[in-house]
Amino acid sequence: MPPKSPHKQRPSVGDVATLAGVSLGTVSNVLNHPDKVAASTRDRVERAMTMLGYVPNTVARSLQSGTTQSVGLIVSDLSNSLFVDIARGAESGVEQGGLTLMIANSDARVERESAYLRMFAQARVTGVLMTLNDAAHFAAVARAAPPGVPLVLLNFGAPVSQFCSVDVDNALGGYVATRHLIESGCRRLVFVGGPHELQPVVDRGKGFQRAIAEQPGVSGEVVTPDWINRADGWTTGVELATRVARGEIDGIFAASDLLAAGIVQALSAASIRIPDDVAIVGYDNNQAAWDSPVPITTVAQPGEEVGRLGAMLLQDEARGDGPEHTHSAILLPPQLVVRGTTRPTTAGR
Amino acid sequence: MPPKSPHKQRPSVGDVATLAGVSLGTVSNVLNHPDKVAASTRDRVERAMTMLGYVPNTVARSLQSGTTQSVGLIVSDLSNSLFVDIARGAESGVEQGGLTLMIANSDARVERESAYLRMFAQARVTGVLMTLNDAAHFAAVARAAPPGVPLVLLNFGAPVSQFCSVDVDNALGGYVATRHLIESGCRRLVFVGGPHELQPVVDRGKGFQRAIAEQPGVSGEVVTPDWINRADGWTTGVELATRVARGEIDGIFAASDLLAAGIVQALSAASIRIPDDVAIVGYDNNQAAWDSPVPITTVAQPGEEVGRLGAMLLQDEARGDGPEHTHSAILLPPQLVVRGTTRPTTAGR
């Protein structure tokens, strides 16, 4: 929709996106990575900004008074590189608006999630970004959210009646990884997926099953390691090596890059050739994937994009469209990154 | 020294340590990990606390009024697990005093270090902890430090005339790693140490050279990889494999666990037995060391202890001993962690 009352409120990123007929992500790219956007699209977005009088650099100055020029970010686990990527993206998103970012680590404990919401309210931040892993915590977080302090949830899909949110589509990621194996010629696939309490891993497995079900003549099997670290991948790789050597398995989708790296290490030690004898795809695009003797094909989580879009939604909300504010729930697709552990595909998608 | 004016100011952790005749670290352990402290030492520290009227849980309530109940932490690089450990330790240290922790990521850029110091002052924190990698930034940071907001520097040794600080002794870590190789029987050693611009790596190399110089009949050689990641270790391992197989090298000290993991991976692929043919020690005690088919002997950085002691020094300073406050510079020793890539030692130290 076009802006409702251009004289009363400043145009938002969402207004620009609507007028230009593009996604919020495209507007974000025009602001931050213009080289990534086709020239014609960039022109359209920039024209929309001009027509609406949208001036990104002055977001900060139009924020409600009485707050510090800072945004709070509560993450579930700073040891997990996905959350560090989210923090980096959030930082670049708030800097765009002339704000700074303060981070807190909740360890996914609900009492700390609530305590840090109060802390940031007390520090008079402009708003709070918060990653949420466990759907069971949502009700408590919604209760603890301080009134008047905008809250955007990350890595979690929240009801738009309550909050803006930015989430990642793990089932799509599993599907894309499995399609890539099938299109590169694999027919006897295995999903190495960690324990059932990890929801993202469960979702990646659903994507695997969907891709298998769609494709006659392709078989899919699930192997469940103890956890999703390199040593678990090594153990699984040692167990699978004989069957790979007999030609019973020709494609492996591992639910994490650490798992995939351990599997590559074990199969290489058993003189199995990758990707000639077996192709392998990991998940996360973290250091374990690129920093490997054979760099690993993987699915990249758009962590920085989650943080950056979350920061933009938060600033839109904080600029005071108040009760008229419409919450958004953004679901981002992960991206396949092809490296040395898979063959080039023989079919388009 | 004993507390100067027990009626005017609350006793500090330093007062307790002085009276009990133990280190600040021991007092910290009595408060946080009493099971790690010998019963007789614990008794002595607890008696000192009673005599002085030291009550750790009320630190927060005695802080100057007008501040939020939070401490700011500025770290150089959230992608580096050492800084995540420091953040975890700082969190536990401020929680001990009933405070919360807000983190900011400076990317080791001096203009961000200064901007975040101002941000935390604006957020009215009780004080700021800050990691500093580059001695060249110190003067700018000292200028930017807001008056009236205590600042403690971490992973850096600051002049006690200006700030409290907690640093780690990397030269000692290199020495301890090399002594362990010598004591387990190695005589022809190699230090695989990254580029010269990394000061901690340079310091670890100095410790290596000192241990070699002390020990007649032991030779030491330095190999410089491009960087300190796993792929750099793999390349180095491939290059060293022939010489190891010929018996020209029987011990390797790698400046990071990722380097060590890549070397282990390359030598294993060349059918070299670890630790029988060659013993290997890494550095950092991060996931690359423990999450490996052969868990890697390493030197653990006391990151959590750096954060926790820093938080305690900061709270001591914030409790208002004002101009009488005496700054401390703590230098912590790293710890050898013996795992599967070295043999048991044959000599005591």
HADDOCK unambig.tbl for C-alpha pairs under 7 A between the chains (distance, minus, plus):
assign (segid A and resid 68 and name CA) (segid B and resid 123 and name CA) 6.69 0.50 0.50
assign (segid A and resid 78 and name CA) (segid B and resid 84 and name CA) 6.47 0.50 0.50
assign (segid A and resid 79 and name CA) (segid B and resid 81 and name CA) 6.80 0.50 0.50
assign (segid A and resid 79 and name CA) (segid B and resid 84 and name CA) 6.41 0.50 0.50
assign (segid A and resid 81 and name CA) (segid B and resid 79 and name CA) 6.82 0.50 0.50
assign (segid A and resid 84 and name CA) (segid B and resid 78 and name CA) 6.47 0.50 0.50
assign (segid A and resid 84 and name CA) (segid B and resid 79 and name CA) 6.39 0.50 0.50
assign (segid A and resid 101 and name CA) (segid B and resid 104 and name CA) 6.55 0.50 0.50
assign (segid A and resid 102 and name CA) (segid B and resid 102 and name CA) 5.79 0.50 0.50
assign (segid A and resid 102 and name CA) (segid B and resid 103 and name CA) 5.46 0.50 0.50
assign (segid A and resid 102 and name CA) (segid B and resid 104 and name CA) 5.21 0.50 0.50
assign (segid A and resid 103 and name CA) (segid B and resid 102 and name CA) 5.48 0.50 0.50
assign (segid A and resid 103 and name CA) (segid B and resid 103 and name CA) 4.58 0.50 0.50
assign (segid A and resid 103 and name CA) (segid B and resid 104 and name CA) 5.89 0.50 0.50
assign (segid A and resid 104 and name CA) (segid B and resid 101 and name CA) 6.56 0.50 0.50
assign (segid A and resid 104 and name CA) (segid B and resid 102 and name CA) 5.23 0.50 0.50
assign (segid A and resid 104 and name CA) (segid B and resid 103 and name CA) 5.89 0.50 0.50
assign (segid A and resid 123 and name CA) (segid B and resid 68 and name CA) 6.71 0.50 0.50
assign (segid A and resid 123 and name CA) (segid B and resid 123 and name CA) 5.42 0.50 0.50
assign (segid A and resid 229 and name CA) (segid B and resid 291 and name CA) 6.86 0.50 0.50
assign (segid A and resid 230 and name CA) (segid B and resid 291 and name CA) 5.81 0.50 0.50
assign (segid A and resid 230 and name CA) (segid B and resid 292 and name CA) 6.49 0.50 0.50
assign (segid A and resid 231 and name CA) (segid B and resid 291 and name CA) 5.40 0.50 0.50
assign (segid A and resid 231 and name CA) (segid B and resid 292 and name CA) 5.51 0.50 0.50
assign (segid A and resid 231 and name CA) (segid B and resid 293 and name CA) 5.79 0.50 0.50
assign (segid A and resid 234 and name CA) (segid B and resid 293 and name CA) 6.63 0.50 0.50
assign (segid A and resid 269 and name CA) (segid B and resid 269 and name CA) 6.07 0.50 0.50
assign (segid A and resid 291 and name CA) (segid B and resid 229 and name CA) 6.87 0.50 0.50
assign (segid A and resid 291 and name CA) (segid B and resid 230 and name CA) 5.79 0.50 0.50
assign (segid A and resid 291 and name CA) (segid B and resid 231 and name CA) 5.37 0.50 0.50
assign (segid A and resid 292 and name CA) (segid B and resid 230 and name CA) 6.50 0.50 0.50
assign (segid A and resid 292 and name CA) (segid B and resid 231 and name CA) 5.52 0.50 0.50
assign (segid A and resid 293 and name CA) (segid B and resid 231 and name CA) 5.82 0.50 0.50
assign (segid A and resid 293 and name CA) (segid B and resid 234 and name CA) 6.58 0.50 0.50
